[in-house]
């Protein structure tokens, strides 16, 4: 018997600029300083993970996260997600991660099979 689990993927590139470099108050929130370091950072937990790293010469910080899919989610590669849903998946984690997620005013969402199958 084969099994398959579904994962919800969230993605967003968050502006990496600081508020002081914004010419007007119309700029989007900036990624926290820890996320703008020129390294890839991976946060791991039970059935969840999130990776972030700077792109475009540090102008953006890319965020990619995965968590178990909820009942009724529809497979899609182009759906928009809700930042509140992403934040809820990482509630109780390091507060810095919450600040990074909050910097994303919107997120993309996709649904994927984890690729696992097993005979029972």
C-alpha positions as CSV (number, residue, x, y, z in Angstrom):
1,X,0.0,0.0,0.0
2,X,1.4,3.4,-1.0
3,X,1.1,6.5,1.1
4,X,1.6,10.2,0.3
5,X,1.7,13.3,2.5
6,X,0.9,16.7,1.1
7,X,3.0,19.8,2.1
8,X,2.1,23.4,1.8
9,X,4.9,25.5,0.5
10,X,5.1,29.3,1.1
11,X,7.4,31.6,-0.8
12,X,8.1,35.3,-0.9
13,X,11.0,37.7,-1.5
14,X,11.0,40.4,1.2
15,X,12.7,43.7,0.6
16,X,16.1,43.8,2.3
17,X,16.3,47.6,2.6
18,X,16.3,49.3,5.9
19,X,13.6,51.9,6.7
20,X,16.3,54.6,6.7
21,X,17.1,53.9,3.0
22,X,13.5,54.2,2.0
23,X,12.8,57.6,0.2
24,X,9.2,57.6,1.2
25,X,7.0,56.0,3.8
26,X,5.5,53.9,0.9
27,X,8.3,51.2,1.1
28,X,7.4,47.7,2.2
29,X,8.7,46.4,5.5
30,X,12.4,45.4,5.5
31,X,13.7,42.0,6.4
32,X,15.3,41.9,9.8
33,X,19.1,42.4,9.9
34,X,19.8,38.7,10.8
35,X,18.1,37.6,7.6
36,X,20.1,40.0,5.4
37,X,23.4,38.4,6.2
38,X,25.0,36.9,3.1
39,X,24.3,33.3,4.2
40,X,21.6,30.7,3.8
41,X,19.8,30.0,7.1
42,X,17.7,26.8,7.6
43,X,15.2,26.5,10.4
44,X,14.2,22.9,11.1
45,X,11.4,21.5,13.3
46,X,9.0,18.7,13.4
47,X,7.3,18.5,10.0
48,X,8.2,22.1,9.3
49,X,11.1,23.9,7.8
50,X,11.9,27.4,6.6
51,X,15.0,28.6,4.6
52,X,15.9,32.2,3.9
53,X,18.8,33.8,2.1
54,X,19.6,37.2,0.4
55,X,19.2,37.5,-3.4
56,X,19.6,40.3,-6.0
57,X,22.7,41.6,-4.3
58,X,21.0,41.8,-0.9
59,X,18.1,43.9,-2.2
60,X,15.7,41.0,-1.3
61,X,15.6,38.1,1.1
62,X,14.0,35.0,-0.3
63,X,11.8,32.9,2.1
64,X,10.7,29.4,1.4
65,X,8.8,27.4,4.0
66,X,7.0,24.0,4.2
67,X,4.5,22.6,6.6
68,X,1.9,19.9,6.5
69,X,-1.1,20.7,4.2
70,X,-4.4,21.3,5.8
71,X,-7.5,19.4,4.9
72,X,-9.2,20.7,1.7
73,X,-6.2,22.5,0.3
74,X,-6.1,22.3,-3.5
75,X,-3.0,21.5,-5.4
76,X,-1.7,24.7,-7.1
77,X,1.6,26.3,-8.1
78,X,0.3,29.8,-8.4
79,X,-2.2,30.4,-5.5
80,X,-1.7,33.3,-3.0
81,X,-1.4,32.3,0.6
82,X,-2.0,34.3,3.8
83,X,0.8,35.6,5.9
84,X,-1.3,34.8,9.0
85,X,-1.4,31.1,8.0
86,X,2.4,31.0,7.5
87,X,2.9,32.8,10.8
88,X,0.6,30.3,12.6
89,X,2.7,27.4,11.3
90,X,5.8,28.8,13.1
91,X,4.1,30.1,16.3
92,X,6.3,29.4,19.3
93,X,9.5,29.3,17.2
94,X,12.3,31.9,17.7
95,X,10.8,35.4,17.8
96,X,13.2,36.6,15.1
97,X,11.6,34.2,12.6
98,X,8.2,35.7,13.4
99,X,9.6,39.2,12.5
100,X,10.9,37.9,9.2
101,X,7.5,36.3,8.4
102,X,5.8,39.5,9.4
103,X,7.9,41.4,6.9
104,X,6.2,39.6,4.1
105,X,3.0,41.4,3.3
106,X,1.8,38.6,1.1
107,X,3.0,35.1,0.2
108,X,2.6,32.6,-2.6
109,X,1.3,29.2,-1.7
110,X,1.6,25.8,-3.4
111,X,0.7,22.3,-2.5
112,X,3.1,19.4,-3.2
113,X,3.3,15.7,-2.4
114,X,6.4,15.0,-0.3
115,X,7.4,12.4,-2.9
116,X,7.4,9.6,-0.3
117,X,5.8,6.3,-0.9
118,X,6.2,3.0,0.9
119,X,4.8,-0.5,0.8
120,X,3.2,-1.5,4.0
